[in-house]
Amino acid sequence: MQTTTRCFIVLALAAAPLRGQAKPAPDADHAVSTVRGVWQQIATYITQSAEEMPAGKYDYRPTAEVRTFGQIVGHVAGSQYMYCAAATGDSARKEDDIEKSRTTKDELVAALKASTAYCAKAYAESDAATRSAITMFGQKQNRLWALVMNATHDGEHYGNIVTYFRLNGMVPPSSKR
């Protein structure tokens, strides 16, 4: 019995490395898919916020020194084009074009949705494609960096949007169940 037990232990130990080989390969595009998930959630909250904020509140700003709600929406739309153009290798777009040229809720919501659809193409790229080098803000980076920065930037401005909602007695989309 001792010999049989030893044989099973030796066979189990010998087979252990084979179990690791049987695992499926990790997602080949794990980096982009991870960042895409973060971005999609934030972009959805921003779009819902833009749709829910009454048109009459698009000119609301808590203090004279900060952007209006509408300007934040326009800024996010413009910056998404800028970052995602860098991520895809498209021609650069000016970050403030939309913020300076669109003022109504309908115009800003449409621009935001269009920039989000444009970015969805960038977030559909493979990890390999996002390893390509870019120069942005005077820094040498890669395209994945541009996607991460876009998601981060959107998150920063969603924080502003949450505050604007709360100051107007509204519940932001991320706090609704």
HUFEN-V20147 format. One record per residue. N is the residue number from 1. PSI is psi as a letter, one per 20 degrees, with the letter a starting at -180 (none if undefined). OMEGA is omega in whole degrees, -180 to 180 (999 if undefined). D_CENTER is the distance of its C-alpha to the mean C-alpha in Angstrom with 1 decimal. Layout:
BEGIN
n: (N;N)
psi: (PSI;PSI)
omega: (OMEGA;OMEGA)
d_center: (D_CENTER;D_CENTER)
END
This chain:
BEGIN
n: (1;2;3;4;5;6;7;8;9;10;11;12;13;14;15;16;17;18;19;20;21;22;23;24;25;26;27;28;29;30;31;32;33;34;35;36;37;38;39;40;41;42;43;44;45;46;47;48;49;50;51;52;53;54;55;56;57;58;59;60;61;62;63;64;65;66;67;68;69;70;71;72;73;74;75;76;77;78;79;80;81;82;83;84;85;86;87;88;89;90;91;92;93;94;95;96;97;98;99;100;101;102;103;104;105;106;107;108;109;110;111;112;113;114;115;116;117;118;119;120;121;122;123;124;125;126;127;128;129;130;131;132;133;134;135;136;137;138;139;140;141;142;143;144;145;146;147;148;149;150;151;152;153;154;155;156;157;158;159;160;161;162;163;164;165;166;167;168;169;170;171;172;173;174;175;176;177)
psi: (h;h;g;g;g;g;g;g;g;g;g;g;h;h;i;g;h;h;g;h;h;i;q;q;q;q;p;h;l;g;g;g;h;g;h;g;g;g;g;g;g;g;h;g;g;g;g;g;g;h;h;h;p;q;h;i;j;i;j;p;p;h;r;h;i;r;q;r;g;h;h;g;g;h;g;g;g;g;h;g;g;g;g;h;g;h;h;i;j;r;q;q;q;p;h;j;g;g;h;i;i;p;h;q;g;g;g;g;g;g;g;g;h;g;h;g;g;g;h;h;h;g;i;i;q;r;g;g;h;i;i;q;q;r;p;p;k;j;q;p;a;r;h;h;g;h;g;g;h;g;g;g;g;g;g;g;h;h;g;g;g;g;g;g;g;g;h;j;k;q;p;q;h;i;i;q;none)
omega: (178;180;179;179;178;180;179;179;179;179;179;179;180;-178;-177;178;180;177;179;-180;-178;-180;178;178;177;178;-177;-179;-175;-178;-179;-178;178;179;179;180;178;-178;-178;-180;-179;-180;177;178;-180;179;178;179;-180;179;-176;-179;179;-179;-180;180;-180;177;179;171;-177;177;-177;-175;-175;179;170;176;180;178;176;179;178;179;179;179;-180;-179;176;176;-178;-178;-176;172;177;-178;-180;-178;177;177;-178;176;178;-176;-173;-179;-177;180;-178;-173;-178;-177;-177;178;-178;180;-177;178;179;180;179;179;179;180;177;176;177;-180;179;177;179;-180;176;-180;177;175;-179;-179;-177;176;180;-178;173;170;-179;-177;179;-179;173;-178;171;-175;177;178;180;178;178;180;178;180;179;-180;177;179;178;-177;172;175;175;-178;178;180;180;177;-177;180;178;177;-178;177;-180;-176;-178;179;179;179;999)
d_center: (60.3;59.1;58.9;56.9;54.4;54.1;53.5;50.7;49.0;49.4;48.0;45.0;44.2;44.7;42.4;39.6;38.0;38.0;35.9;33.0;33.5;33.2;29.6;27.1;25.2;21.7;18.9;19.2;15.5;14.5;12.3;10.1;10.3;9.4;6.2;5.6;7.0;5.1;1.9;5.4;7.3;6.2;6.4;9.5;10.9;10.8;12.5;14.9;15.7;16.5;18.7;20.4;21.3;24.8;25.5;28.0;25.5;23.3;25.6;25.4;24.8;25.9;27.7;28.8;26.8;23.3;21.5;22.3;19.9;20.0;19.4;16.2;15.0;16.5;15.0;11.3;12.4;14.2;11.8;9.2;12.4;13.3;10.5;10.1;14.0;14.2;12.2;14.6;17.6;18.2;20.2;18.6;18.1;19.1;16.4;18.9;20.4;19.0;19.5;23.1;24.0;22.8;24.2;24.7;22.4;22.8;22.0;18.9;17.5;18.4;16.7;13.4;13.7;14.8;12.0;9.5;12.0;12.3;8.7;9.3;12.1;10.4;8.3;11.8;13.5;15.4;15.3;18.5;17.3;14.6;17.5;19.0;19.8;18.6;19.8;17.6;19.0;22.1;20.5;20.7;17.6;16.1;13.5;11.3;11.5;10.1;6.9;6.8;8.2;5.9;3.1;6.8;8.3;6.7;7.7;10.9;11.7;11.2;13.8;16.0;15.8;16.8;19.8;20.8;20.9;23.0;25.2;25.9;26.8;23.9;21.7;18.0;16.2;14.9;18.6;20.1;21.4)
END
